[in-house]
Each structure stands twice: as C-alpha cells, then as structure tokens.
Amino acid sequence: TAGYVDPGWKGNLTLELTNIARLPITMYAGMKIGQISFLRLTTRADRVYGTPSLGSKYQGQTLPTASRMHENFNKNP
C-alpha cells in the first residue's frame, strides 16, 4: 500500500481496494474510484529507485506483489 512511486521505479502499478465497511459497496463501470498525480522533480534524484545500494524490492514488478518489508530485517543478529 505504497503512497507514492519513487523516481526511477519501473513496473506496473497495482490499485488495491479493500472494503472495511460492514455493508457491501457496489461499483459500476465508469465509476471514478481514485486519482493519480505526476509531479516533476525540481532537481535530479540523487539515487533513483533500482540503484543496487538501495535494495529496491519491487523494481520491474508486473503483477500484484505481496509486501517484501520482512527483507529489511536481519534474520541472524
């Protein structure tokens, strides 16, 4: 559930929807359900997503991908 896309990221964005209400929600073809904004950087990014030292986990994803956040933690302290 990322809130932004980093400069340099390449892949297919996934729109994840969850109904946390107690009642069903009906969606119709053509119904507006979200928006996206693209912002131009005023300077070049120091390190773009996908730079090897960043450990970018989602570069090039083409399908919905489960969180890989667990890879941030050292399994053998």
N, CA, C, O and CB atoms as a CASP TS submission, in Angstrom:
PFRMAT TS
TARGET T0000
AUTHOR 0000-0000-0000
METHOD Language model
MODEL 1
PARENT N/A
ATOM      1  N   THR     1       0.831  -1.179   0.000  1.00  0.00           N
ATOM      2  CA  THR     1       0.000   0.000   0.000  1.00  0.00           C
ATOM      3  C   THR     1       0.880   1.250   0.000  1.00  0.00           C
ATOM      4  O   THR     1       0.751   2.118   0.863  1.00  0.00           O
ATOM      5  CB  THR     1      -0.948  -0.006   1.210  1.00  0.00           C
ATOM      6  N   ALA     2       1.754   1.320  -0.960  1.00  0.00           N
ATOM      7  CA  ALA     2       2.631   2.479  -1.073  1.00  0.00           C
ATOM      8  C   ALA     2       1.813   3.723  -1.381  1.00  0.00           C
ATOM      9  O   ALA     2       0.811   3.663  -2.092  1.00  0.00           O
ATOM     10  CB  ALA     2       3.697   2.253  -2.159  1.00  0.00           C
ATOM     11  N   GLY     3       2.248   4.836  -0.843  1.00  0.00           N
ATOM     12  CA  GLY     3       1.559   6.089  -1.086  1.00  0.00           C
ATOM     13  C   GLY     3       2.171   6.906  -2.204  1.00  0.00           C
ATOM     14  O   GLY     3       1.640   7.953  -2.573  1.00  0.00           O
ATOM     15  N   TYR     4       3.270   6.445  -2.739  1.00  0.00           N
ATOM     16  CA  TYR     4       3.957   7.183  -3.791  1.00  0.00           C
ATOM     17  C   TYR     4       4.790   6.228  -4.623  1.00  0.00           C
ATOM     18  O   TYR     4       4.999   5.076  -4.243  1.00  0.00           O
ATOM     19  CB  TYR     4       4.840   8.297  -3.197  1.00  0.00           C
ATOM     20  N   VAL     5       5.262   6.712  -5.755  1.00  0.00           N
ATOM     21  CA  VAL     5       6.150   5.936  -6.626  1.00  0.00           C
ATOM     22  C   VAL     5       7.465   6.698  -6.694  1.00  0.00           C
ATOM     23  O   VAL     5       7.477   7.887  -7.010  1.00  0.00           O
ATOM     24  CB  VAL     5       5.527   5.716  -8.072  1.00  0.00           C
ATOM     25  N   ASP     6       8.553   6.036  -6.405  1.00  0.00           N
ATOM     26  CA  ASP     6       9.863   6.688  -6.386  1.00  0.00           C
ATOM     27  C   ASP     6      10.391   6.959  -7.785  1.00  0.00           C
ATOM     28  O   ASP     6      10.103   6.199  -8.710  1.00  0.00           O
ATOM     29  CB  ASP     6      10.856   5.839  -5.625  1.00  0.00           C
ATOM     30  N   PRO     7      11.167   8.041  -7.956  1.00  0.00           N
ATOM     31  CA  PRO     7      11.821   8.283  -9.242  1.00  0.00           C
ATOM     32  C   PRO     7      12.673   7.075  -9.632  1.00  0.00           C
ATOM     33  O   PRO     7      13.420   6.550  -8.806  1.00  0.00           O
ATOM     34  CB  PRO     7      12.692   9.564  -9.182  1.00  0.00           C
ATOM     35  N   GLY     8      12.564   6.641 -10.867  1.00  0.00           N
ATOM     36  CA  GLY     8      13.350   5.512 -11.354  1.00  0.00           C
ATOM     37  C   GLY     8      12.638   4.177 -11.289  1.00  0.00           C
ATOM     38  O   GLY     8      13.097   3.203 -11.885  1.00  0.00           O
ATOM     39  N   TRP     9      11.513   4.112 -10.569  1.00  0.00           N
ATOM     40  CA  TRP     9      10.795   2.836 -10.467  1.00  0.00           C
ATOM     41  C   TRP     9      10.221   2.466 -11.819  1.00  0.00           C
ATOM     42  O   TRP     9       9.704   3.316 -12.543  1.00  0.00           O
ATOM     43  CB  TRP     9       9.671   2.911  -9.406  1.00  0.00           C
ATOM     44  N   LYS    10      10.316   1.184 -12.151  1.00  0.00           N
ATOM     45  CA  LYS    10       9.742   0.666 -13.396  1.00  0.00           C
ATOM     46  C   LYS    10       8.892  -0.548 -13.055  1.00  0.00           C
ATOM     47  O   LYS    10       9.316  -1.410 -12.285  1.00  0.00           O
ATOM     48  CB  LYS    10      10.860   0.299 -14.437  1.00  0.00           C
ATOM     49  N   GLY    11       7.709  -0.619 -13.619  1.00  0.00           N
ATOM     50  CA  GLY    11       6.829  -1.756 -13.374  1.00  0.00           C
ATOM     51  C   GLY    11       5.389  -1.378 -13.630  1.00  0.00           C
ATOM     52  O   GLY    11       5.107  -0.321 -14.194  1.00  0.00           O
ATOM     53  N   ASN    12       4.478  -2.238 -13.217  1.00  0.00           N
ATOM     54  CA  ASN    12       3.043  -1.998 -13.344  1.00  0.00           C
ATOM     55  C   ASN    12       2.488  -1.642 -11.974  1.00  0.00           C
ATOM     56  O   ASN    12       2.683  -2.384 -11.011  1.00  0.00           O
ATOM     57  CB  ASN    12       2.309  -3.240 -13.937  1.00  0.00           C
ATOM     58  N   LEU    13       1.799  -0.515 -11.881  1.00  0.00           N
ATOM     59  CA  LEU    13       1.186  -0.120 -10.618  1.00  0.00           C
ATOM     60  C   LEU    13      -0.004  -1.020 -10.314  1.00  0.00           C
ATOM     61  O   LEU    13      -0.725  -1.439 -11.220  1.00  0.00           O
ATOM     62  CB  LEU    13       0.749   1.359 -10.662  1.00  0.00           C
ATOM     63  N   THR    14      -0.203  -1.313  -9.042  1.00  0.00           N
ATOM     64  CA  THR    14      -1.348  -2.102  -8.598  1.00  0.00           C
ATOM     65  C   THR    14      -2.282  -1.203  -7.810  1.00  0.00           C
ATOM     66  O   THR    14      -1.845  -0.501  -6.897  1.00  0.00           O
ATOM     67  CB  THR    14      -0.898  -3.321  -7.742  1.00  0.00           C
ATOM     68  N   LEU    15      -3.557  -1.214  -8.149  1.00  0.00           N
ATOM     69  CA  LEU    15      -4.564  -0.497  -7.377  1.00  0.00           C
ATOM     70  C   LEU    15      -5.203  -1.513  -6.444  1.00  0.00           C
ATOM     71  O   LEU    15      -5.850  -2.459  -6.893  1.00  0.00           O
ATOM     72  CB  LEU    15      -5.638   0.200  -8.307  1.00  0.00           C
ATOM     73  N   GLU    16      -5.021  -1.317  -5.158  1.00  0.00           N
ATOM     74  CA  GLU    16      -5.539  -2.250  -4.153  1.00  0.00           C
ATOM     75  C   GLU    16      -6.745  -1.618  -3.477  1.00  0.00           C
ATOM     76  O   GLU    16      -6.650  -0.518  -2.934  1.00  0.00           O
ATOM     77  CB  GLU    16      -4.443  -2.618  -3.101  1.00  0.00           C
ATOM     78  N   LEU    17      -7.866  -2.302  -3.508  1.00  0.00           N
ATOM     79  CA  LEU    17      -9.096  -1.810  -2.888  1.00  0.00           C
ATOM     80  C   LEU    17      -9.538  -2.770  -1.795  1.00  0.00           C
ATOM     81  O   LEU    17      -9.499  -3.987  -1.975  1.00  0.00           O
ATOM     82  CB  LEU    17     -10.215  -1.635  -3.941  1.00  0.00           C
ATOM     83  N   THR    18      -9.960  -2.221  -0.660  1.00  0.00           N
ATOM     84  CA  THR    18     -10.463  -3.027   0.444  1.00  0.00           C
ATOM     85  C   THR    18     -11.699  -2.354   1.015  1.00  0.00           C
ATOM     86  O   THR    18     -11.683  -1.153   1.287  1.00  0.00           O
ATOM     87  CB  THR    18      -9.380  -3.221   1.540  1.00  0.00           C
ATOM     88  N   ASN    19     -12.748  -3.100   1.194  1.00  0.00           N
ATOM     89  CA  ASN    19     -13.963  -2.583   1.820  1.00  0.00           C
ATOM     90  C   ASN    19     -13.892  -2.905   3.307  1.00  0.00           C
ATOM     91  O   ASN    19     -13.985  -4.069   3.696  1.00  0.00           O
ATOM     92  CB  ASN    19     -15.257  -3.195   1.165  1.00  0.00           C
ATOM     93  N   ILE    20     -13.726  -1.879   4.140  1.00  0.00           N
ATOM     94  CA  ILE    20     -13.665  -2.105   5.587  1.00  0.00           C
ATOM     95  C   ILE    20     -15.001  -1.773   6.262  1.00  0.00           C
ATOM     96  O   ILE    20     -15.106  -1.768   7.488  1.00  0.00           O
ATOM     97  CB  ILE    20     -12.539  -1.263   6.207  1.00  0.00           C
ATOM     98  N   ALA    21     -16.009  -1.498   5.446  1.00  0.00           N
ATOM     99  CA  ALA    21     -17.346  -1.217   5.971  1.00  0.00           C
ATOM    100  C   ALA    21     -18.072  -2.527   6.272  1.00  0.00           C
ATOM    101  O   ALA    21     -17.631  -3.602   5.863  1.00  0.00           O
ATOM    102  CB  ALA    21     -18.164  -0.362   4.966  1.00  0.00           C
ATOM    103  N   ARG    22     -19.162  -2.425   6.973  1.00  0.00           N
ATOM    104  CA  ARG    22     -19.974  -3.608   7.286  1.00  0.00           C
ATOM    105  C   ARG    22     -20.964  -3.933   6.172  1.00  0.00           C
ATOM    106  O   ARG    22     -21.587  -4.995   6.183  1.00  0.00           O
ATOM    107  CB  ARG    22     -20.727  -3.397   8.596  1.00  0.00           C
ATOM    108  N   LEU    23     -21.110  -3.033   5.223  1.00  0.00           N
ATOM    109  CA  LEU    23     -22.049  -3.230   4.122  1.00  0.00           C
ATOM    110  C   LEU    23     -21.289  -3.352   2.812  1.00  0.00           C
ATOM    111  O   LEU    23     -20.210  -2.776   2.666  1.00  0.00           O
ATOM    112  CB  LEU    23     -23.065  -2.071   4.050  1.00  0.00           C
ATOM    113  N   PRO    24     -21.834  -4.091   1.862  1.00  0.00           N
ATOM    114  CA  PRO    24     -21.169  -4.192   0.560  1.00  0.00           C
ATOM    115  C   PRO    24     -21.217  -2.855  -0.175  1.00  0.00           C
ATOM    116  O   PRO    24     -22.115  -2.043   0.047  1.00  0.00           O
ATOM    117  CB  PRO    24     -21.823  -5.293  -0.297  1.00  0.00           C
ATOM    118  N   ILE    25     -20.268  -2.646  -1.026  1.00  0.00           N
ATOM    119  CA  ILE    25     -20.214  -1.442  -1.853  1.00  0.00           C
ATOM    120  C   ILE    25     -20.316  -1.882  -3.303  1.00  0.00           C
ATOM    121  O   ILE    25     -19.556  -2.738  -3.754  1.00  0.00           O
ATOM    122  CB  ILE    25     -18.898  -0.615  -1.596  1.00  0.00           C
ATOM    123  N   THR    26     -21.248  -1.302  -4.024  1.00  0.00           N
ATOM    124  CA  THR    26     -21.422  -1.631  -5.436  1.00  0.00           C
ATOM    125  C   THR    26     -20.582  -0.679  -6.274  1.00  0.00           C
ATOM    126  O   THR    26     -20.624   0.537  -6.086  1.00  0.00           O
ATOM    127  CB  THR    26     -22.919  -1.557  -5.849  1.00  0.00           C
ATOM    128  N   MET    27     -19.828  -1.242  -7.192  1.00  0.00           N
ATOM    129  CA  MET    27     -19.036  -0.429  -8.109  1.00  0.00           C
ATOM    130  C   MET    27     -19.583  -0.646  -9.510  1.00  0.00           C
ATOM    131  O   MET    27     -19.983  -1.753  -9.872  1.00  0.00           O
ATOM    132  CB  MET    27     -17.510  -0.789  -8.031  1.00  0.00           C
ATOM    133  N   TYR    28     -19.596   0.413 -10.285  1.00  0.00           N
ATOM    134  CA  TYR    28     -20.140   0.367 -11.630  1.00  0.00           C
ATOM    135  C   TYR    28     -19.059   0.704 -12.648  1.00  0.00           C
ATOM    136  O   TYR    28     -18.113   1.431 -12.344  1.00  0.00           O
ATOM    137  CB  TYR    28     -21.326   1.329 -11.767  1.00  0.00           C
ATOM    138  N   ALA    29     -19.205   0.177 -13.847  1.00  0.00           N
ATOM    139  CA  ALA    29     -18.289   0.514 -14.936  1.00  0.00           C
ATOM    140  C   ALA    29     -18.308   2.024 -15.143  1.00  0.00           C
ATOM    141  O   ALA    29     -19.375   2.635 -15.191  1.00  0.00           O
ATOM    142  CB  ALA    29     -18.677  -0.232 -16.252  1.00  0.00           C
ATOM    143  N   GLY    30     -17.146   2.613 -15.262  1.00  0.00           N
ATOM    144  CA  GLY    30     -17.035   4.052 -15.484  1.00  0.00           C
ATOM    145  C   GLY    30     -17.043   4.886 -14.212  1.00  0.00           C
ATOM    146  O   GLY    30     -16.847   6.101 -14.268  1.00  0.00           O
ATOM    147  N   MET    31     -17.268   4.246 -13.057  1.00  0.00           N
ATOM    148  CA  MET    31     -17.297   4.970 -11.788  1.00  0.00           C
ATOM    149  C   MET    31     -15.881   5.433 -11.432  1.00  0.00           C
ATOM    150  O   MET    31     -14.932   4.653 -11.514  1.00  0.00           O
ATOM    151  CB  MET    31     -17.886   4.079 -10.655  1.00  0.00           C
ATOM    152  N   LYS    32     -15.741   6.691 -11.040  1.00  0.00           N
ATOM    153  CA  LYS    32     -14.436   7.207 -10.627  1.00  0.00           C
ATOM    154  C   LYS    32     -14.150   6.712  -9.215  1.00  0.00           C
ATOM    155  O   LYS    32     -14.951   6.921  -8.305  1.00  0.00           O
ATOM    156  CB  LYS    32     -14.394   8.771 -10.692  1.00  0.00           C
ATOM    157  N   ILE    33     -13.009   6.056  -9.034  1.00  0.00           N
ATOM    158  CA  ILE    33     -12.674   5.486  -7.727  1.00  0.00           C
ATOM    159  C   ILE    33     -11.331   5.975  -7.198  1.00  0.00           C
ATOM    160  O   ILE    33     -10.930   5.591  -6.098  1.00  0.00           O
ATOM    161  CB  ILE    33     -12.663   3.977  -7.813  1.00  0.00           C
ATOM    162  N   GLY    34     -10.641   6.796  -7.940  1.00  0.00           N
ATOM    163  CA  GLY    34      -9.355   7.276  -7.465  1.00  0.00           C
ATOM    164  C   GLY    34      -8.768   8.283  -8.427  1.00  0.00           C
ATOM    165  O   GLY    34      -9.375   8.638  -9.438  1.00  0.00           O
ATOM    166  N   GLN    35      -7.571   8.737  -8.091  1.00  0.00           N
ATOM    167  CA  GLN    35      -6.860   9.652  -8.970  1.00  0.00           C
ATOM    168  C   GLN    35      -5.369   9.457  -8.755  1.00  0.00           C
ATOM    169  O   GLN    35      -4.936   8.908  -7.742  1.00  0.00           O
ATOM    170  CB  GLN    35      -7.277  11.128  -8.710  1.00  0.00           C
ATOM    171  N   ILE    36      -4.606   9.910  -9.711  1.00  0.00           N
ATOM    172  CA  ILE    36      -3.157   9.826  -9.606  1.00  0.00           C
ATOM    173  C   ILE    36      -2.575  11.146 -10.093  1.00  0.00           C
ATOM    174  O   ILE    36      -3.086  11.742 -11.042  1.00  0.00           O
ATOM    175  CB  ILE    36      -2.591   8.617 -10.425  1.00  0.00           C
ATOM    176  N   SER    37      -1.529  11.593  -9.458  1.00  0.00           N
ATOM    177  CA  SER    37      -0.851  12.828  -9.852  1.00  0.00           C
ATOM    178  C   SER    37       0.597  12.515 -10.161  1.00  0.00           C
ATOM    179  O   SER    37       1.225  11.703  -9.481  1.00  0.00           O
ATOM    180  CB  SER    37      -0.955  13.909  -8.741  1.00  0.00           C
ATOM    181  N   PHE    38       1.122  13.153 -11.177  1.00  0.00           N
ATOM    182  CA  PHE    38       2.532  13.039 -11.521  1.00  0.00           C
ATOM    183  C   PHE    38       3.171  14.397 -11.281  1.00  0.00           C
ATOM    184  O   PHE    38       2.685  15.410 -11.784  1.00  0.00           O
ATOM    185  CB  PHE    38       2.730  12.565 -13.005  1.00  0.00           C
ATOM    186  N   LEU    39       4.241  14.425 -10.528  1.00  0.00           N
ATOM    187  CA  LEU    39       4.929  15.668 -10.202  1.00  0.00           C
ATOM    188  C   LEU    39       6.316  15.662 -10.822  1.00  0.00           C
ATOM    189  O   LEU    39       7.012  14.647 -10.795  1.00  0.00           O
ATOM    190  CB  LEU    39       5.019  15.865  -8.674  1.00  0.00           C
ATOM    191  N   ARG    40       6.707  16.781 -11.374  1.00  0.00           N
ATOM    192  CA  ARG    40       8.043  16.915 -11.949  1.00  0.00           C
ATOM    193  C   ARG    40       9.002  17.324 -10.831  1.00  0.00           C
ATOM    194  O   ARG    40       8.720  18.252 -10.073  1.00  0.00           O
ATOM    195  CB  ARG    40       8.058  17.963 -13.124  1.00  0.00           C
ATOM    196  N   LEU    41      10.128  16.630 -10.734  1.00  0.00           N
ATOM    197  CA  LEU    41      11.138  16.986  -9.742  1.00  0.00           C
ATOM    198  C   LEU    41      11.803  18.297 -10.150  1.00  0.00           C
ATOM    199  O   LEU    41      11.979  18.566 -11.338  1.00  0.00           O
ATOM    200  CB  LEU    41      12.195  15.855  -9.594  1.00  0.00           C
ATOM    201  N   THR    42      12.170  19.107  -9.168  1.00  0.00           N
ATOM    202  CA  THR    42      12.871  20.358  -9.475  1.00  0.00           C
ATOM    203  C   THR    42      14.366  20.125  -9.648  1.00  0.00           C
ATOM    204  O   THR    42      15.058  20.944 -10.253  1.00  0.00           O
ATOM    205  CB  THR    42      12.629  21.390  -8.373  1.00  0.00           C
ATOM    206  N   THR    43      14.867  19.004  -9.115  1.00  0.00           N
ATOM    207  CA  THR    43      16.270  18.607  -9.305  1.00  0.00           C
ATOM    208  C   THR    43      16.296  17.109  -9.565  1.00  0.00           C
ATOM    209  O   THR    43      15.327  16.403  -9.285  1.00  0.00           O
ATOM    210  CB  THR    43      17.159  18.981  -8.052  1.00  0.00           C
ATOM    211  N   ARG    44      17.398  16.638 -10.097  1.00  0.00           N
ATOM    212  CA  ARG    44      17.541  15.200 -10.330  1.00  0.00           C
ATOM    213  C   ARG    44      17.617  14.465  -8.992  1.00  0.00           C
ATOM    214  O   ARG    44      18.154  14.988  -8.015  1.00  0.00           O
ATOM    215  CB  ARG    44      18.802  14.902 -11.187  1.00  0.00           C
ATOM    216  N   ALA    45      17.078  13.262  -8.959  1.00  0.00           N
ATOM    217  CA  ALA    45      17.159  12.438  -7.748  1.00  0.00           C
ATOM    218  C   ALA    45      18.610  12.009  -7.540  1.00  0.00           C
ATOM    219  O   ALA    45      19.291  11.644  -8.498  1.00  0.00           O
ATOM    220  CB  ALA    45      16.217  11.189  -7.850  1.00  0.00           C
ATOM    221  N   ASP    46      19.083  12.050  -6.304  1.00  0.00           N
ATOM    222  CA  ASP    46      20.457  11.625  -6.005  1.00  0.00           C
ATOM    223  C   ASP    46      20.662  10.154  -6.331  1.00  0.00           C
ATOM    224  O   ASP    46      21.658   9.778  -6.949  1.00  0.00           O
ATOM    225  CB  ASP    46      20.789  11.881  -4.531  1.00  0.00           C
ATOM    226  N   ARG    47      19.719   9.331  -5.913  1.00  0.00           N
ATOM    227  CA  ARG    47      19.764   7.890  -6.205  1.00  0.00           C
ATOM    228  C   ARG    47      18.357   7.469  -6.594  1.00  0.00           C
ATOM    229  O   ARG    47      17.423   7.614  -5.806  1.00  0.00           O
ATOM    230  CB  ARG    47      20.295   7.050  -4.968  1.00  0.00           C
ATOM    231  N   VAL    48      18.203   6.957  -7.788  1.00  0.00           N
ATOM    232  CA  VAL    48      16.872   6.554  -8.239  1.00  0.00           C
ATOM    233  C   VAL    48      16.551   5.144  -7.759  1.00  0.00           C
ATOM    234  O   VAL    48      17.445   4.352  -7.459  1.00  0.00           O
ATOM    235  CB  VAL    48      16.771   6.632  -9.773  1.00  0.00           C
ATOM    236  N   TYR    49      15.261   4.849  -7.693  1.00  0.00           N
ATOM    237  CA  TYR    49      14.814   3.516  -7.306  1.00  0.00           C
ATOM    238  C   TYR    49      15.431   2.508  -8.265  1.00  0.00           C
ATOM    239  O   TYR    49      15.443   2.726  -9.477  1.00  0.00           O
ATOM    240  CB  TYR    49      13.253   3.415  -7.309  1.00  0.00           C
ATOM    241  N   GLY    50      15.928   1.434  -7.740  1.00  0.00           N
ATOM    242  CA  GLY    50      16.597   0.434  -8.564  1.00  0.00           C
ATOM    243  C   GLY    50      18.106   0.504  -8.424  1.00  0.00           C
ATOM    244  O   GLY    50      18.809  -0.404  -8.867  1.00  0.00           O
ATOM    245  N   THR    51      18.627   1.587  -7.805  1.00  0.00           N
ATOM    246  CA  THR    51      20.063   1.673  -7.542  1.00  0.00           C
ATOM    247  C   THR    51      20.431   0.504  -6.633  1.00  0.00           C
ATOM    248  O   THR    51      19.802   0.328  -5.590  1.00  0.00           O
ATOM    249  CB  THR    51      20.456   3.060  -6.887  1.00  0.00           C
ATOM    250  N   PRO    52      21.433  -0.303  -6.997  1.00  0.00           N
ATOM    251  CA  PRO    52      21.747  -1.514  -6.226  1.00  0.00           C
ATOM    252  C   PRO    52      21.910  -1.288  -4.721  1.00  0.00           C
ATOM    253  O   PRO    52      21.480  -2.131  -3.934  1.00  0.00           O
ATOM    254  CB  PRO    52      22.999  -2.122  -6.758  1.00  0.00           C
ATOM    255  N   SER    53      22.512  -0.191  -4.305  1.00  0.00           N
ATOM    256  CA  SER    53      22.747   0.033  -2.875  1.00  0.00           C
ATOM    257  C   SER    53      21.455   0.305  -2.098  1.00  0.00           C
ATOM    258  O   SER    53      21.461   0.258  -0.868  1.00  0.00           O
ATOM    259  CB  SER    53      23.704   1.197  -2.690  1.00  0.00           C
ATOM    260  N   LEU    54      20.368   0.582  -2.783  1.00  0.00           N
ATOM    261  CA  LEU    54      19.100   0.855  -2.099  1.00  0.00           C
ATOM    262  C   LEU    54      18.342  -0.413  -1.720  1.00  0.00           C
ATOM    263  O   LEU    54      17.461  -0.368  -0.862  1.00  0.00           O
ATOM    264  CB  LEU    54      18.224   1.718  -2.972  1.00  0.00           C
ATOM    265  N   GLY    55      18.667  -1.532  -2.340  1.00  0.00           N
ATOM    266  CA  GLY    55      17.932  -2.764  -2.051  1.00  0.00           C
ATOM    267  C   GLY    55      16.487  -2.691  -2.522  1.00  0.00           C
ATOM    268  O   GLY    55      15.589  -3.190  -1.844  1.00  0.00           O
ATOM    269  N   SER    56      16.259  -2.086  -3.653  1.00  0.00           N
ATOM    270  CA  SER    56      14.903  -1.909  -4.200  1.00  0.00           C
ATOM    271  C   SER    56      14.244  -3.268  -4.421  1.00  0.00           C
ATOM    272  O   SER    56      14.774  -4.108  -5.148  1.00  0.00           O
ATOM    273  CB  SER    56      14.944  -1.108  -5.533  1.00  0.00           C
ATOM    274  N   LYS    57      13.096  -3.481  -3.797  1.00  0.00           N
ATOM    275  CA  LYS    57      12.462  -4.803  -3.795  1.00  0.00           C
ATOM    276  C   LYS    57      11.388  -4.994  -4.861  1.00  0.00           C
ATOM    277  O   LYS    57      10.996  -6.127  -5.139  1.00  0.00           O
ATOM    278  CB  LYS    57      11.861  -5.055  -2.461  1.00  0.00           C
ATOM    279  N   TYR    58      10.913  -3.921  -5.454  1.00  0.00           N
ATOM    280  CA  TYR    58       9.756  -4.038  -6.341  1.00  0.00           C
ATOM    281  C   TYR    58      10.043  -3.594  -7.768  1.00  0.00           C
ATOM    282  O   TYR    58       9.117  -3.466  -8.568  1.00  0.00           O
ATOM    283  CB  TYR    58       8.616  -3.233  -5.794  1.00  0.00           C
ATOM    284  N   GLN    59      11.298  -3.360  -8.101  1.00  0.00           N
ATOM    285  CA  GLN    59      11.642  -2.903  -9.447  1.00  0.00           C
ATOM    286  C   GLN    59      11.237  -3.954 -10.469  1.00  0.00           C
ATOM    287  O   GLN    59      11.582  -5.128 -10.328  1.00  0.00           O
ATOM    288  CB  GLN    59      13.153  -2.597  -9.556  1.00  0.00           C
ATOM    289  N   GLY    60      10.511  -3.538 -11.493  1.00  0.00           N
ATOM    290  CA  GLY    60      10.145  -4.436 -12.576  1.00  0.00           C
ATOM    291  C   GLY    60       8.946  -5.326 -12.311  1.00  0.00           C
ATOM    292  O   GLY    60       8.674  -6.229 -13.103  1.00  0.00           O
ATOM    293  N   GLN    61       8.219  -5.105 -11.225  1.00  0.00           N
ATOM    294  CA  GLN    61       7.070  -5.977 -10.952  1.00  0.00           C
ATOM    295  C   GLN    61       6.026  -5.830 -12.043  1.00  0.00           C
ATOM    296  O   GLN    61       5.765  -4.728 -12.524  1.00  0.00           O
ATOM    297  CB  GLN    61       6.450  -5.655  -9.579  1.00  0.00           C
ATOM    298  N   THR    62       5.435  -6.945 -12.428  1.00  0.00           N
ATOM    299  CA  THR    62       4.407  -6.924 -13.471  1.00  0.00           C
ATOM    300  C   THR    62       3.062  -7.427 -12.952  1.00  0.00           C
ATOM    301  O   THR    62       2.050  -7.322 -13.644  1.00  0.00           O
ATOM    302  CB  THR    62       4.851  -7.769 -14.662  1.00  0.00           C
ATOM    303  N   LEU    63       3.048  -7.970 -11.744  1.00  0.00           N
ATOM    304  CA  LEU    63       1.819  -8.490 -11.127  1.00  0.00           C
ATOM    305  C   LEU    63       1.708  -7.933  -9.717  1.00  0.00           C
ATOM    306  O   LEU    63       2.705  -7.461  -9.171  1.00  0.00           O
ATOM    307  CB  LEU    63       1.810 -10.056 -11.106  1.00  0.00           C
ATOM    308  N   PRO    64       0.516  -7.974  -9.105  1.00  0.00           N
ATOM    309  CA  PRO    64       0.429  -7.582  -7.702  1.00  0.00           C
ATOM    310  C   PRO    64       1.450  -8.378  -6.897  1.00  0.00           C
ATOM    311  O   PRO    64       1.590  -9.588  -7.077  1.00  0.00           O
ATOM    312  CB  PRO    64      -1.006  -7.806  -7.147  1.00  0.00           C
ATOM    313  N   THR    65       2.154  -7.696  -6.017  1.00  0.00           N
ATOM    314  CA  THR    65       3.259  -8.305  -5.281  1.00  0.00           C
ATOM    315  C   THR    65       3.042  -8.130  -3.789  1.00  0.00           C
ATOM    316  O   THR    65       2.801  -7.017  -3.320  1.00  0.00           O
ATOM    317  CB  THR    65       4.608  -7.691  -5.705  1.00  0.00           C
ATOM    318  N   ALA    66       3.124  -9.214  -3.044  1.00  0.00           N
ATOM    319  CA  ALA    66       2.995  -9.141  -1.589  1.00  0.00           C
ATOM    320  C   ALA    66       4.146  -8.325  -1.012  1.00  0.00           C
ATOM    321  O   ALA    66       5.208  -8.208  -1.623  1.00  0.00           O
ATOM    322  CB  ALA    66       2.968 -10.560  -0.963  1.00  0.00           C
ATOM    323  N   SER    67       3.923  -7.771   0.154  1.00  0.00           N
ATOM    324  CA  SER    67       4.949  -6.966   0.810  1.00  0.00           C
ATOM    325  C   SER    67       6.235  -7.766   0.988  1.00  0.00           C
ATOM    326  O   SER    67       6.210  -8.949   1.327  1.00  0.00           O
ATOM    327  CB  SER    67       4.447  -6.463   2.168  1.00  0.00           C
ATOM    328  N   ARG    68       7.335  -7.107   0.756  1.00  0.00           N
ATOM    329  CA  ARG    68       8.653  -7.703   0.988  1.00  0.00           C
ATOM    330  C   ARG    68       9.368  -6.969   2.118  1.00  0.00           C
ATOM    331  O   ARG    68      10.592  -7.029   2.234  1.00  0.00           O
ATOM    332  CB  ARG    68       9.506  -7.667  -0.304  1.00  0.00           C
ATOM    333  N   MET    69       8.600  -6.285   2.940  1.00  0.00           N
ATOM    334  CA  MET    69       9.164  -5.499   4.026  1.00  0.00           C
ATOM    335  C   MET    69      10.014  -6.354   4.966  1.00  0.00           C
ATOM    336  O   MET    69      10.987  -5.871   5.544  1.00  0.00           O
ATOM    337  CB  MET    69       8.053  -4.818   4.806  1.00  0.00           C
ATOM    338  N   HIS    70       9.641  -7.624   5.114  1.00  0.00           N
ATOM    339  CA  HIS    70      10.390  -8.510   6.008  1.00  0.00           C
ATOM    340  C   HIS    70      11.860  -8.621   5.599  1.00  0.00           C
ATOM    341  O   HIS    70      12.705  -8.970   6.423  1.00  0.00           O
ATOM    342  CB  HIS    70       9.752  -9.896   6.026  1.00  0.00           C
ATOM    343  N   GLU    71      12.167  -8.328   4.338  1.00  0.00           N
ATOM    344  CA  GLU    71      13.553  -8.396   3.876  1.00  0.00           C
ATOM    345  C   GLU    71      14.414  -7.299   4.498  1.00  0.00           C
ATOM    346  O   GLU    71      15.640  -7.344   4.396  1.00  0.00           O
ATOM    347  CB  GLU    71      13.603  -8.294   2.357  1.00  0.00           C
ATOM    348  N   ASN    72      13.779  -6.305   5.148  1.00  0.00           N
ATOM    349  CA  ASN    72      14.523  -5.225   5.799  1.00  0.00           C
ATOM    350  C   ASN    72      15.121  -5.652   7.134  1.00  0.00           C
ATOM    351  O   ASN    72      15.948  -4.933   7.696  1.00  0.00           O
ATOM    352  CB  ASN    72      13.620  -4.030   6.009  1.00  0.00           C
ATOM    353  N   PHE    73      14.720  -6.799   7.643  1.00  0.00           N
ATOM    354  CA  PHE    73      15.145  -7.207   8.973  1.00  0.00           C
ATOM    355  C   PHE    73      16.193  -8.306   8.897  1.00  0.00           C
ATOM    356  O   PHE    73      16.077  -9.238   8.101  1.00  0.00           O
ATOM    357  CB  PHE    73      13.950  -7.676   9.793  1.00  0.00           C
ATOM    358  N   ASN    74      17.206  -8.186   9.727  1.00  0.00           N
ATOM    359  CA  ASN    74      18.290  -9.161   9.780  1.00  0.00           C
ATOM    360  C   ASN    74      17.794 -10.408  10.501  1.00  0.00           C
ATOM    361  O   ASN    74      17.363 -10.334  11.651  1.00  0.00           O
ATOM    362  CB  ASN    74      19.545  -8.568  10.490  1.00  0.00           C
ATOM    363  N   LYS    75      17.853 -11.545   9.831  1.00  0.00           N
ATOM    364  CA  LYS    75      17.371 -12.794  10.420  1.00  0.00           C
ATOM    365  C   LYS    75      18.382 -13.399  11.391  1.00  0.00           C
ATOM    366  O   LYS    75      18.014 -14.199  12.251  1.00  0.00           O
ATOM    367  CB  LYS    75      17.049 -13.796   9.324  1.00  0.00           C
ATOM    368  N   ASN    76      19.640 -13.025  11.259  1.00  0.00           N
ATOM    369  CA  ASN    76      20.699 -13.561  12.126  1.00  0.00           C
ATOM    370  C   ASN    76      21.435 -12.409  12.808  1.00  0.00           C
ATOM    371  O   ASN    76      22.504 -12.000  12.355  1.00  0.00           O
ATOM    372  CB  ASN    76      21.697 -14.439  11.310  1.00  0.00           C
ATOM    373  N   PRO    77      20.865 -11.885  13.900  1.00  0.00           N
ATOM    374  CA  PRO    77      21.508 -10.724  14.561  1.00  0.00           C
ATOM    375  C   PRO    77      22.864 -11.060  15.150  1.00  0.00           C
ATOM    376  O   PRO    77      23.518 -10.194  15.731  1.00  0.00           O
ATOM    377  CB  PRO    77      20.612 -10.184  15.663  1.00  0.00           C
TER
END
